[in-house]
């Protein structure tokens, strides 16, 4: 995280972190504005507490998130996913 993050409130830091994680995986295939299915799978496997080894479950998440059916996940679509996962985690803790 950049030096700027030390000066911002905790929630703003969390937002910056979400942006940074999206960018880290989205740029792997050359299109930094969206996640391909492979990039999304890599992100889920590396960054979430979920068990992402089930390819069918990752595919199901991907297909549900791809609202415009362009076979990629945009940042707004990714945010829908992170909000849903955060709400589910809130119920578990």
Rosetta blueprint (number, residue, H / E / L):
1 X L
2 X L
3 X H
4 X H
5 X H
6 X H
7 X H
8 X L
9 X L
10 X H
11 X H
12 X H
13 X H
14 X H
15 X H
16 X H
17 X H
18 X H
19 X H
20 X H
21 X H
22 X H
23 X H
24 X H
25 X H
26 X H
27 X H
28 X H
29 X H
30 X L
31 X L
32 X L
33 X L
34 X E
35 X E
36 X L
37 X H
38 X H
39 X H
40 X H
41 X H
42 X H
43 X H
44 X H
45 X H
46 X H
47 X H
48 X L
49 X L
50 X L
51 X L
52 X L
53 X L
54 X L
55 X H
56 X H
57 X H
58 X H
59 X H
60 X H
61 X H
62 X H
63 X H
64 X H
65 X H
66 X L
67 X L
68 X L
69 X L
70 X L
71 X L
72 X L
73 X E
74 X E
75 X H
76 X H
77 X H
78 X H
79 X H
80 X H
81 X H
82 X H
83 X H
84 X H
85 X H
86 X H
87 X H
88 X H
89 X H
90 X H
91 X H
92 X H
93 X L
